Amino acid sequence: MNYNDKIFRLVSNTKNGETCSETTFHYKQIENILTSEYSGEKIKYGHLIGLVDEDGNIEMRYHQINNKNELMTGICKSKPEILENGKIRLYENWEWTSGNKSKGQSIIEEI
């Protein structure tokens, strides 16, 4: 699976997350290396880097500056689902490595 030039938007997130429906992720992929810049409402700027396996699963690390000017970091594992319309939905399990170090789940979909 190749995520290059795909744009994703949040569908759902647990309360301890900072992404929201305004957050947009623009994925770039070269071979199995994935990167993205993102922003929206609670996030001034964010960046992620990850590895994509042969099934399209992503293991990533992210860092972002939120609207409180805090630097936040975390880890995430994403599992893809191909929707009937051919778009990709990603089911994400993430964990803050800064702040309160809590865990959460989110879903993002290709737009």
MIDOSE-1310 file (N, C-alpha, C; in nm, 2 decimals, decimal comma, always signed):
residues 111
mnyn	+0,09/-0,12/+0,00/+0,00/+0,00/+0,00/+0,09/+0,12/+0,00; +0,05/+0,22/-0,08/+0,13/+0,35/-0,08/+0,04/+0,46/-0,04; +0,08/+0,54/+0,05/+0,01/+0,65/+0,11/+0,05/+0,79/+0,04; +0,14/+0,78/-0,05/+0,20/+0,91/-0,11/+0,09/+1,00/-0,16
dkif	+0,09/+1,13/-0,12/+0,00/+1,23/-0,16/-0,14/+1,22/-0,12; -0,17/+1,13/-0,03/-0,30/+1,11/+0,02/-0,33/+1,21/+0,14; -0,45/+1,26/+0,15/-0,48/+1,35/+0,26/-0,59/+1,29/+0,34; -0,57/+1,29/+0,48/-0,66/+1,23/+0,57/-0,71/+1,34/+0,67
rlvs	-0,83/+1,31/+0,72/-0,90/+1,39/+0,82/-0,95/+1,31/+0,93; -0,95/+1,36/+1,05/-1,00/+1,28/+1,16/-1,15/+1,26/+1,16; -1,18/+1,13/+1,19/-1,32/+1,09/+1,21/-1,36/+1,09/+1,35; -1,27/+1,03/+1,44/-1,30/+1,02/+1,58/-1,17/+1,01/+1,66
ntkn	-1,18/+1,05/+1,78/-1,06/+1,05/+1,87/-1,10/+1,04/+2,01; -1,02/+0,98/+2,10/-1,05/+0,98/+2,24/-1,03/+1,12/+2,30; -1,09/+1,15/+2,41/-1,09/+1,29/+2,47/-0,95/+1,34/+2,50; -0,85/+1,25/+2,53/-0,72/+1,30/+2,56/-0,63/+1,33/+2,44
getc	-0,69/+1,32/+2,32/-0,61/+1,36/+2,20/-0,63/+1,50/+2,16; -0,54/+1,55/+2,08/-0,54/+1,69/+2,04/-0,59/+1,71/+1,89; -0,60/+1,60/+1,82/-0,65/+1,62/+1,68/-0,80/+1,63/+1,69; -0,86/+1,69/+1,58/-1,00/+1,71/+1,58/-1,04/+1,70/+1,43
sett	-1,17/+1,73/+1,40/-1,22/+1,72/+1,26/-1,15/+1,82/+1,17; -1,09/+1,93/+1,23/-1,02/+2,03/+1,15/-0,88/+1,99/+1,12; -0,83/+1,88/+1,18/-0,69/+1,84/+1,16/-0,68/+1,77/+1,02; -0,59/+1,82/+0,94/-0,56/+1,76/+0,81/-0,42/+1,70/+0,80
fhyk	-0,40/+1,58/+0,76/-0,27/+1,51/+0,75/-0,24/+1,49/+0,60; -0,13/+1,54/+0,55/-0,09/+1,52/+0,41/+0,03/+1,43/+0,41; +0,00/+1,30/+0,37/+0,10/+1,20/+0,37/+0,19/+1,20/+0,25; +0,32/+1,17/+0,27/+0,42/+1,15/+0,17/+0,48/+1,02/+0,20
qien	+0,51/+0,94/+0,09/+0,58/+0,81/+0,11/+0,68/+0,79/+0,01; +0,80/+0,75/+0,05/+0,91/+0,71/-0,04/+0,95/+0,57/+0,01; +0,94/+0,47/-0,08/+0,96/+0,33/-0,04/+0,87/+0,30/+0,08; +0,93/+0,26/+0,19/+0,84/+0,23/+0,31/+0,85/+0,33/+0,41
ilts	+0,90/+0,45/+0,38/+0,92/+0,56/+0,48/+0,80/+0,66/+0,45; +0,73/+0,69/+0,56/+0,61/+0,77/+0,56/+0,64/+0,90/+0,64; +0,60/+1,01/+0,58/+0,60/+1,14/+0,66/+0,47/+1,21/+0,64; +0,45/+1,31/+0,73/+0,33/+1,39/+0,72/+0,35/+1,52/+0,80
eysg	+0,30/+1,63/+0,74/+0,28/+1,75/+0,82/+0,13/+1,76/+0,84; +0,10/+1,82/+0,96/-0,04/+1,84/+0,99/-0,07/+1,96/+1,08; -0,19/+2,01/+1,08/-0,23/+2,12/+1,17/-0,38/+2,12/+1,17; -0,43/+2,20/+1,26/-0,58/+2,22/+1,27/-0,63/+2,24/+1,41
ekik	-0,70/+2,35/+1,43/-0,76/+2,39/+1,56/-0,67/+2,38/+1,68; -0,65/+2,27/+1,75/-0,57/+2,26/+1,87/-0,42/+2,24/+1,84; -0,39/+2,22/+1,71/-0,25/+2,20/+1,67/-0,20/+2,30/+1,58; -0,10/+2,38/+1,62/-0,04/+2,48/+1,53/+0,04/+2,41/+1,42
yghl	+0,12/+2,31/+1,45/+0,20/+2,24/+1,36/+0,25/+2,11/+1,41; +0,24/+2,01/+1,33/+0,28/+1,87/+1,37/+0,35/+1,80/+1,25; +0,43/+1,71/+1,29/+0,50/+1,63/+1,19/+0,51/+1,48/+1,24; +0,50/+1,39/+1,15/+0,52/+1,25/+1,19/+0,61/+1,18/+1,09
iglv	+0,67/+1,07/+1,14/+0,76/+0,99/+1,05/+0,73/+0,85/+1,09; +0,72/+0,76/+0,99/+0,69/+0,62/+1,02/+0,74/+0,53/+0,91; +0,72/+0,40/+0,94/+0,75/+0,29/+0,85/+0,62/+0,22/+0,82; +0,60/+0,18/+0,69/+0,49/+0,11/+0,64/+0,53/-0,03/+0,61
dedg	+0,46/-0,13/+0,66/+0,49/-0,27/+0,63/+0,42/-0,32/+0,51; +0,44/-0,44/+0,47/+0,38/-0,50/+0,35/+0,23/-0,50/+0,35; +0,16/-0,50/+0,46/+0,02/-0,50/+0,47/-0,04/-0,36/+0,48; +0,05/-0,25/+0,48/+0,00/-0,12/+0,49/-0,01/-0,06/+0,63
niem	+0,03/-0,15/+0,73/+0,03/-0,10/+0,87/+0,14/+0,00/+0,89; +0,12/+0,10/+0,97/+0,21/+0,21/+0,99/+0,26/+0,21/+1,14; +0,39/+0,21/+1,16/+0,44/+0,24/+1,30/+0,51/+0,38/+1,29; +0,46/+0,47/+1,37/+0,51/+0,61/+1,36/+0,54/+0,67/+1,49
ryhq	+0,61/+0,78/+1,48/+0,64/+0,87/+1,59/+0,59/+1,01/+1,55; +0,54/+1,09/+1,64/+0,49/+1,22/+1,60/+0,54/+1,33/+1,71; +0,54/+1,45/+1,66/+0,57/+1,56/+1,75/+0,49/+1,68/+1,70; +0,44/+1,76/+1,79/+0,36/+1,88/+1,75/+0,36/+1,99/+1,85
innk	+0,33/+2,11/+1,80/+0,32/+2,23/+1,89/+0,17/+2,25/+1,90; +0,11/+2,25/+2,02/-0,03/+2,27/+2,03/-0,06/+2,42/+2,05; -0,19/+2,46/+2,06/-0,23/+2,60/+2,07/-0,19/+2,66/+2,21; -0,14/+2,58/+2,30/-0,09/+2,63/+2,43/+0,06/+2,65/+2,42
nelm	+0,12/+2,64/+2,30/+0,27/+2,64/+2,28/+0,34/+2,54/+2,35; +0,28/+2,42/+2,37/+0,35/+2,30/+2,43/+0,40/+2,21/+2,32; +0,52/+2,16/+2,34/+0,57/+2,06/+2,25/+0,53/+1,92/+2,30; +0,45/+1,85/+2,22/+0,39/+1,72/+2,26/+0,45/+1,61/+2,16
tgic	+0,48/+1,49/+2,22/+0,53/+1,38/+2,14/+0,46/+1,26/+2,17; +0,47/+1,16/+2,07/+0,40/+1,04/+2,09/+0,43/+0,93/+1,99; +0,38/+0,81/+2,01/+0,39/+0,70/+1,92/+0,26/+0,65/+1,88; +0,25/+0,59/+1,76/+0,12/+0,55/+1,71/+0,14/+0,43/+1,61
kskp	+0,04/+0,34/+1,62/+0,04/+0,22/+1,52/-0,10/+0,23/+1,45; -0,10/+0,23/+1,32/-0,22/+0,24/+1,24/-0,24/+0,12/+1,16; -0,37/+0,08/+1,15/-0,40/-0,04/+1,06/-0,50/+0,01/+0,96; -0,48/-0,02/+0,83/-0,57/+0,03/+0,72/-0,69/-0,06/+0,70
eile	-0,79/+0,00/+0,65/-0,91/-0,06/+0,59/-0,94/+0,01/+0,46; -0,96/-0,07/+0,36/-1,01/-0,01/+0,23/-1,16/+0,00/+0,23; -1,21/+0,12/+0,21/-1,36/+0,13/+0,22/-1,42/+0,10/+0,08; -1,55/+0,08/+0,07/-1,62/+0,05/-0,05/-1,59/+0,15/-0,16
ngki	-1,57/+0,27/-0,13/-1,54/+0,38/-0,23/-1,39/+0,38/-0,27; -1,31/+0,29/-0,22/-1,17/+0,28/-0,25/-1,08/+0,37/-0,16; -1,14/+0,45/-0,08/-1,06/+0,53/+0,01/-1,01/+0,45/+0,13; -0,91/+0,50/+0,20/-0,84/+0,43/+0,31/-0,89/+0,49/+0,44
rlye	-0,93/+0,40/+0,53/-0,96/+0,44/+0,67/-0,84/+0,38/+0,76; -0,79/+0,46/+0,85/-0,68/+0,41/+0,94/-0,73/+0,41/+1,08; -0,72/+0,29/+1,15/-0,75/+0,27/+1,29/-0,62/+0,29/+1,36; -0,62/+0,39/+1,46/-0,49/+0,42/+1,52/-0,50/+0,40/+1,67
nwew	-0,39/+0,34/+1,72/-0,37/+0,33/+1,87/-0,24/+0,41/+1,90; -0,26/+0,51/+1,98/-0,15/+0,60/+2,01/-0,13/+0,62/+2,16; -0,01/+0,67/+2,19/+0,03/+0,70/+2,32/+0,12/+0,82/+2,33; +0,09/+0,91/+2,42/+0,17/+1,03/+2,44/+0,30/+0,98/+2,51
tsgn	+0,42/+1,03/+2,46/+0,54/+1,01/+2,53/+0,59/+1,13/+2,61; +0,50/+1,23/+2,61/+0,52/+1,36/+2,69/+0,39/+1,38/+2,76; +0,39/+1,49/+2,84/+0,26/+1,52/+2,91/+0,22/+1,41/+3,01; +0,10/+1,37/+3,01/+0,05/+1,27/+3,10/+0,07/+1,12/+3,06
kskg	+0,13/+1,11/+2,94/+0,17/+0,97/+2,89/+0,05/+0,88/+2,87; -0,07/+0,94/+2,85/-0,19/+0,85/+2,84/-0,20/+0,79/+2,70; -0,29/+0,70/+2,68/-0,31/+0,63/+2,55/-0,45/+0,66/+2,50; -0,47/+0,64/+2,37/-0,60/+0,67/+2,31/-0,61/+0,60/+2,17
qsii	-0,73/+0,61/+2,11/-0,75/+0,56/+1,98/-0,82/+0,66/+1,89; -0,78/+0,66/+1,77/-0,85/+0,75/+1,67/-0,87/+0,68/+1,54; -0,95/+0,74/+1,46/-0,98/+0,69/+1,32/-0,97/+0,81/+1,23; -0,89/+0,80/+1,12/-0,88/+0,90/+1,02/-0,91/+0,84/+0,89
eei	-0,97/+0,92/+0,79/-1,01/+0,87/+0,66/-0,95/+0,96/+0,55; -0,92/+0,90/+0,44/-0,87/+0,97/+0,33/-0,99/+1,05/+0,27; -0,95/+1,18/+0,23/-1,06/+1,27/+0,18/-1,03/+1,29/+0,03
